[in-house]
Amino acid sequence: MLKRIAIVEDDATIRKNYADALARGGYEVEAYASRLVAMPAFKLRLPDLAVIDIGLGDEVDGGFTLCRDLRAMSATLPIIFLSARDSDIDIVSGLRLGADDYVTKDVSMPHLSARIAALFRRLEALRQPARAEDVLHRGELMLDINRLSIQWRKQDVVLTVTEFWMIHALVKFPGHVKNRDQLMREAELVVDDNTITSHMKRIRKKFVAGDAGFDQIETVYGMGYRWKAG
């Protein structure tokens, strides 16, 4: 069965170009011109992945609202912002709302396709047979690959797909520093340094929300990140 990708983009030409390119790549594509048109369809059936713009017609930040609504409907639905807006404020805002990735419209189609494929590869972990080694225990942390779930001190920490695999890359080998290239490779990310930093800030905030004293993720300046050993 073909993966279903939803594109929400108000510019008809851009919408058609991306829809046609993704369809040629072997995906089933649904294209919408606005949040108001897309949401009724999403309430009936969620796509396998959503690619959304920020400005949607008269809604200057309609994509942000749509991302928030989609994340409330599913904690694991892959969401990618595709926007002409490239300010740090917009990028951080998009990631804080739960998007898995943020790319600008000057991105090449092969590059965008690689990011989409990486997100789908990570979701395939849900379909793999359960194995004892798929559940990792690191002190107060419990990570279940098959359920794509994490608990810290017996409380669920709701992460996006990207965030989950970033944590997995760190906790596999506590105490080992992962630089950004290693983190992207092991978590199958195709993003830039600023996006990695934004994701890590969001991950920390989610742990701290349930445990104000959480400090397991260390930034090793000039090198990368590590999960504290012991």
Number of C-alpha atoms within 10 A of each C-alpha: 5 10 12 17 23 21 27 26 26 20 15 11 10 12 18 15 12 18 20 14 15 19 16 11 11 11 16 18 21 17 21 20 17 23 24 13 12 17 16 10 13 14 10 8 9 17 18 17 20 24 24 28 30 25 21 21 14 9 14 10 14 19 24 26 14 22 25 16 15 23 17 13 13 11 13 23 23 26 28 25 26 24 21 14 16 13 9 12 9 16 21 19 14 24 22 18 18 28 29 24 25 24 22 15 16 9 12 10 14 11 13 19 14 15 21 22 15 16 24 17 12 19 19 10 15 14 9 11 8 14 10 7 9 16 16 16 14 16 10 10 16 19 20 20 21 17 13 21 18 22 16 17 13 10 14 15 18 17 21 23 23 26 21 22 21 22 20 21 21 22 23 13 15 16 17 15 19 20 16 18 16 15 21 20 12 15 22 20 25 19 16 14 11 12 19 20 16 17 23 18 14 18 21 15 15 16 22 14 11 14 13 9 9 14 12 17 19 14 16 12 8 7 11 17 21 22 23 17 12 8
